[in-house]
Every structure is written in structure tokens, then in C-alpha cells.
Amino acid sequence: MDLKDQLKDLFPDHETSEVETNEEEDQEIWLQDDPLICKYEKRKGKANTIIEGYTGADSDFKILAKELKTTLGVGGSSKNEQIIIQGDYRSEIMDILKEKGFQVKRVGG
């Protein structure tokens, strides 16, 4: 018995609308012609992966940063037109971005 059936049992008079939206699938990120730069840096002794060179809208930039962080299961931030991911995840990030259709250039090692 799934959740809809359980809710029908609890609320038999309620009419449900069949409109379901999935916001993540509806959002399209703007793809650019120039490659994104994926580099590795140490800041305060900790490893960081930095993605820079995105020229799209700020909202798309934040969506891309959130998708990367949730897919990898790590922390990070997006500021000053850079996505900073905690840890050395260059190869995984490059694979994810290539699947999305971005061109990626690896810098530094």
C-alpha cells in the first residue's frame, strides 16, 4: 500500500489533483561554449576543488553548485563566480559536468 492509498483511507472525501511537477527535471542549465576550468587548491591546509569560468546566470550557477554538492555528498560554496567543493573531486566533477553537456578543462596536475 503506497502513500496515496493510505491518504485515501484517512481522507475519503478529499479529491486529489493529478498534476505532479518535478522542479529539478524542469530546470535547464544554460550551456556555454567556453570550457569550465576545474582546478585543485589547498586552502588553510585543506584540499579544495574549484570550478570557475561559468558565464551563465547566477541562479543557474547556484543550481549547478547545489547539484554537484548533493551528487558528491560533500560540502562547498559558490561565491565570486567560483564553485568551491571540499576535497579533491576533480575527476568525478569532470564526469558529472561532461554528462550535463559542459566542456571541462583540467588545470593543475
Contact map, one row per residue, 1 for C-alpha under 8 A:
1110110000000000000000000000000000000000000000000000000000000000000000000000000000000000000000000000000000000
1111110000000000000000000000000000000000000000000000000000000000000000000000000000000000000000000000000000000
1111111000000000000000000000000000000000000000000000000000000000000000000000000000000000000000000000000000000
0111111100000000000000000000000000000000000000000000000000000000000000000000000000000000000000000000000000000
1111111110000000000000000000000000000000000000000000000000000000000000000000000000000000000000000000000000000
1111111111000000000000000000000000000000000000000000000000000000000000000000000000000000000000000000000000000
0011111111110000000000000000000000000000000000000000000000000000000000000000000000000000000000000000000000000
0001111111110100000000000000000000000000000000000000000000000000000000000000000000000000000000000000000000000
0000111111110000000000000000000000000000000000000000000000000000000000000000000000000000000000000000000000000
0000011111110000000000000000000000000000000000000000000000000000000000000000000000000000000000000000000000000
0000001111111100000000000000000000000000000000000000000000000000000000000000000000000000000000000000000000000
0000001111111100000000000000000000000000000000000000000000000000000000000000000000000000000000000000000000000
0000000000111110000000000000000000000000000000000000000000000000000000000000000000000000000000000000000000000
0000000100111111000000000000000000000000000000000000000000000000000000000000000000000000000000000000000000000
0000000000001111100000000000000000000000000000000000000000000000000000000000000000000000000000000000000000000
0000000000000111110000000000000000000000000000000000000000000000000000000000000000000000000000000000000000000
0000000000000011111000000000000000000000000000000000000000000000000000000000000000000000000000000000000000000
0000000000000001111100000000000000000000000000000000000000000000000000000000000000000000000000000000000000000
0000000000000000111110000000000000000000000000000000000000000000000000000000000000000000000000000000000000000
0000000000000000011111000000000000000000000000000000000000000000000000000000000000000000000000000000000000000
0000000000000000001111100000000000000000000000000000000000000000000000000000000000000000000000000000000000000
0000000000000000000111111100000000000000000000000000000000000000000000000000000000000000000000000000000000000
0000000000000000000011111110000000000000000000000000000000000000000000000000000000000000000000000000000000000
0000000000000000000001111110000000000000000000000000000000000000000000000000000000000000000000000000000000000
0000000000000000000001111111000000000000000000000000000000000000000000000000000000000000000000000000000000000
0000000000000000000001111111000000000000000000000000000000000000000000000000000000000000000000000000000000000
0000000000000000000000111111100000000000000000000000000000000000000000000000000000000000000000000000000000000
0000000000000000000000001111110000000000000000000000000000000000000000000000000000000000000000000000000000000
0000000000000000000000000011111000000000000000000000000000010011000000000000000000000000000000000000000000000
0000000000000000000000000001111100000000000000000000000110010000000000000000000000000000000000000000000000000
0000000000000000000000000000111110000000000000000000000100000000000000000000000000000000000000000000110000000
0000000000000000000000000000011111100000000000000000011100000000000000000000000000000000000000000000010000000
0000000000000000000000000000001111100000000000000000000000000000000000000000000000000000000000000000001000000
0000000000000000000000000000000111110000000000000000100000000000000000000000000000000000000000000000001000000
0000000000000000000000000000000111111000000000000000100000000000000000000000000000000000000000000000011110000
0000000000000000000000000000000001111100000000000011110000000000000000000000000000000000000000000000011110000
0000000000000000000000000000000000111110000000000111100000000000000000000000000000000000000000000000000111100
0000000000000000000000000000000000011111000000001111000000000000000000000000000000000000010001000000000111100
0000000000000000000000000000000000001111100000001110000000000000000000000000000000000000010000000000000001110
0000000000000000000000000000000000000111110000111100000000000000000000000000000000000001010000000000000000110
0000000000000000000000000000000000000011111000111100000000000000000000000000000000000000000000000000000000000
0000000000000000000000000000000000000001111111110000000000000000000000000000000000000000000000000000000000000
0000000000000000000000000000000000000000111111110000000000000000000000000000000000000000000000000000000000000
0000000000000000000000000000000000000000011111000000000000000000000000000000000000000000000000000000000000000
0000000000000000000000000000000000000000011111100000000000000000000000000000000000000000000000000000000000000
0000000000000000000000000000000000000000011111110000000000000000000000000000000000000110000000000000000000000
0000000000000000000000000000000000000001111011111000000000000000000000000000000000000111000000000000000000000
0000000000000000000000000000000000000001111001111100000000000000000000000000000000011111000000000000000000000
0000000000000000000000000000000000000111100000111110000000000000000000000000000000011111110000000000000000000
0000000000000000000000000000000000001111100000011111000000000000000000000000000001111000000000000000000000000
0000000000000000000000000000000000011110000000001111100000000000000000000000000001110000000000000000000000000
0000000000000000000000000000000000011100000000000111110000000000000000000000000011100000000000000000000000000
0000000000000000000000000000000001111000000000000011111000000000000000000000000011000000000000000000000000000
0000000000000000000000000000000100010000000000000001111100001000000000000000000010000000000000000000000000000
0000000000000000000000000000000100000000000000000000111110000000000000000000000000000000000000000000000000000
0000000000000000000000000000011100000000000000000000011111011000000000000000000000000000000000000000000000000
0000000000000000000000000000010000000000000000000000001111111000000000000000000000000000000000000000000000000
0000000000000000000000000000000000000000000000000000000111111100000000000000000000000000000000000000000000000
0000000000000000000000000000000000000000000000000000000011111110000000000000000000000000000000000000000000000
0000000000000000000000000000110000000000000000000000000111111111000000000000000000000000000000000000000000000
0000000000000000000000000000000000000000000000000000010111111111100000000000010000000000000000000000000000000
0000000000000000000000000000000000000000000000000000000001111111110000000000010000000000000000000000000000000
0000000000000000000000000000100000000000000000000000000000111111111000000000000000000000000000000000000000000
0000000000000000000000000000100000000000000000000000000000011111111100000000000000000000000000000000000000000
0000000000000000000000000000000000000000000000000000000000001111111110000000110000100000000000000000000000000
0000000000000000000000000000000000000000000000000000000000000111111111000000000000000000000000000000000000000
0000000000000000000000000000000000000000000000000000000000000011111111100000000000000000000000000000000000000
0000000000000000000000000000000000000000000000000000000000000001111111110000000000000000000010010000000000000
0000000000000000000000000000000000000000000000000000000000000000111111111111000000001000000000000000000000000
0000000000000000000000000000000000000000000000000000000000000000011111111100000000000000000000000000000000000
0000000000000000000000000000000000000000000000000000000000000000001111111000000000000000000000000000000000000
0000000000000000000000000000000000000000000000000000000000000000000111111100000000000000000000000000000000000
0000000000000000000000000000000000000000000000000000000000000000000011111110000000000000000000000000000000000
0000000000000000000000000000000000000000000000000000000000000000000011011111000000001100000000000000000000000
0000000000000000000000000000000000000000000000000000000000000000000010001111100000001100000000000000000000000
0000000000000000000000000000000000000000000000000000000000000000000010000111110000111100000000000000000000000
0000000000000000000000000000000000000000000000000000000000000000100000000011111000111000000000000000000000000
0000000000000000000000000000000000000000000000000000000000001100100000000001111111110000000000000000000000000
0000000000000000000000000000000000000000000000000000000000000000000000000000111111100000000000000000000000000
0000000000000000000000000000000000000000000000000000000000000000000000000000011111000000000000000000000000000
0000000000000000000000000000000000000000000000000001110000000000000000000000011111100000000000000000000000000
0000000000000000000000000000000000000000000000000111100000000000000000000000011111110000000000000000000000000
0000000000000000000000000000000000000000000000000111000000000000100000000001111011111000000000000000000000000
0000000000000000000000000000000000000000000000011110000000000000000000000001110001111100000000000000000000000
0000000000000000000000000000000000000000000000011100000000000000000010000111100000111111100000000000000000000
0000000000000000000000000000000000000000000001111000000000000000000000000111000000011111000000000000000000000
0000000000000000000000000000000000000000000001111000000000000000000000000000000000001111100000000000000000000
0000000000000000000000000000000000000001000000111000000000000000000000000000000000001111110000000000000000000
0000000000000000000000000000000000000000000000001000000000000000000000000000000000001011111110000000000000000
0000000000000000000000000000000000000111000000001000000000000000000000000000000000000001111111000000000001000
0000000000000000000000000000000000000000000000000000000000000000000000000000000000000000111111100000000000000
0000000000000000000000000000000000000000000000000000000000000000000000000000000000000000111111110000000000000
0000000000000000000000000000000000000000000000000000000000000000000100000000000000000000111111111000000000000
0000000000000000000000000000000000000100000000000000000000000000000000000000000000000000011111111100000100000
0000000000000000000000000000000000000000000000000000000000000000000000000000000000000000001111111110000000000
0000000000000000000000000000000000000000000000000000000000000000000100000000000000000000000111111111000000000
0000000000000000000000000000000000000000000000000000000000000000000000000000000000000000000011111111111100000
0000000000000000000000000000000000000000000000000000000000000000000000000000000000000000000001111111111100000
0000000000000000000000000000000000000000000000000000000000000000000000000000000000000000000000111111110000000
0000000000000000000000000000000000000000000000000000000000000000000000000000000000000000000000011111110000000
0000000000000000000000000000001000000000000000000000000000000000000000000000000000000000000000001111111000000
0000000000000000000000000000001100110000000000000000000000000000000000000000000000000000000000001111111100000
0000000000000000000000000000000011110000000000000000000000000000000000000000000000000000000000001100111110000
0000000000000000000000000000000000111100000000000000000000000000000000000000000000000000000001001100011111000
0000000000000000000000000000000000111100000000000000000000000000000000000000000000000000000000000000001111100
0000000000000000000000000000000000001110000000000000000000000000000000000000000000000000010000000000000111111
0000000000000000000000000000000000001111000000000000000000000000000000000000000000000000000000000000000011111
0000000000000000000000000000000000000011000000000000000000000000000000000000000000000000000000000000000001111
0000000000000000000000000000000000000000000000000000000000000000000000000000000000000000000000000000000001111
